Amino acid sequence: MNKTDNNDSRRKFLKKLSSSAVLAVASPNLISGTTIFADKHVQILKKRGKIPANDRINVAAIGLGIMGFGNLKAALSREGIELISGADCYDGHLQKLNELYGSQIRTTRHYDEILDDPSVDAVIISTPDHWHARQAIAAMKKGKAVYCEKPLVHKIEEGEALIQEHRNAKVAFQVGSQWASSIVIHKAKELYQQGAIGKLNFVEVYTDRFDAKGAWQYSIPPNASEATCDWKAFQGGATALPFDPVRFFRWRNYQAYGTGMAGDLFVHLFTRLHTITGSLGPERIYATGGLNYWKDGRDVADLMLGLFDYPETQQHPAFNLSLRVNFVDGSGGGDSMRLVGNEGEMVLDGNSVSIRNKKLAQAPGYGGWDTYETFPEKVQQEFVTQYNAKYQHIRPQVLSVGENIFQAPKGYDMRADHFDDWFHAIRTKGEAVEGPEFAMRTAGPALAANISYNEKRIVHWDPLRIKQRQNS
């Protein structure tokens, strides 16, 4: 993005913001209402309409933990979707599936039985991270459309084979970082492309928690045993340990099965950023942190900080990204994303995006914490005379331009939109919004952050080829 392009887009954006009525007319498909509070324009985004179903899609669930049931709830809220079967390594999850959706739903401990079923059109994979690539590739080889939870892979080296299999299979593939389908994120993308904040230079994102369950201290059922849990199948060759219900139900805490904070949460943050900016990813990665509080046997951090250097591309200028996840945030936790440009900032909080514009005046000002105070009095007088002559028509302070807020409607569920996108891709034999290549460009830097944290070094990343570079 060159300077001329930036100035042109900025002028167009300011013209759109000249009145709330003009802005609402400019985006008739995105805005459903506008309210003005002093210098703030609050606008409610429209929900996407349901996509009519012209045929039925038979789905099966592989993995029925928290995400598995959450994904099913969203998927089955869409038109023309029929649940056929489910697989999980804990019998209690299979029983819960029948309780929720009926005894006619076939259940099994063995996911390959689902893949061998010709009546299943598509699978929703919500298993621990170390199973993602293996099950996704197996499903594509059977011709099934795939919805796979993030991160796409457990190890960076798994990505190339998965991407290649997708190119061969040509099935609809969606990765479950639902921000890629959010109406708020797509509004942010539109605003960014219009030059709403000028030239991007810095992005700051955090997701903090202050809750045992948020720190993956999930409940363990009292009937957990080797009889009710297929522990060997769960391990999948990653480990060969005696039965451990803690590892089974709190697998995110262990590198053998999960990908820590980076794989679970950095991926969401990258998804938002890359959707908004069109970026392919960073080129230099450094992460640090520690295990400060949740010393419960886990071997992953409960605080992680990441720094990422993004190169200049046709989509965006060079900029720096700071990510943070803290599971011991005594302030109560929270989530926010801030994109900073030379003429404003874009702030994403929950289901809203705000544009806060300020314009830096051309006059630098003088006095206060300034060398001016160190000049002799006569020199100060001479300086003021020269300053006033040079800047007589310019105000010497930062000028506020106001704030524009775009809010998702109450009850909005971006996960439903994400499934709509996948089902549409299945019916039209098209591409989903978050296919394997996009997903590897979010998973790769996150997993590289784990490498940096564990090995205490900078990792060099190739965003175009989606692989780690040899450190120079």
QUIUR-V790109 format. One record per helix or strand. SS is the DSSP state (a for helix, b for strand). FROM is the first residue (numbers start at 0). LEN is the number of residues. If there is no record, write none. Layout:
SS:FROM:LEN, SS:FROM:LEN
This chain:
a:2:14, a:19:7, b:30:7, b:39:6, b:56:6, a:65:10, b:80:7, b:89:1, a:90:11, b:105:3, a:110:5, b:121:4, a:128:13, b:144:4, a:155:14, b:172:3, a:177:4, a:182:11, b:199:9, b:228:1, a:230:5, a:244:5, a:250:3, a:259:18, b:283:7, b:302:8, b:318:8, b:333:8, b:343:6, b:351:9, a:370:4, a:376:14, b:397:10, a:413:15, a:435:20, b:458:4, b:466:2
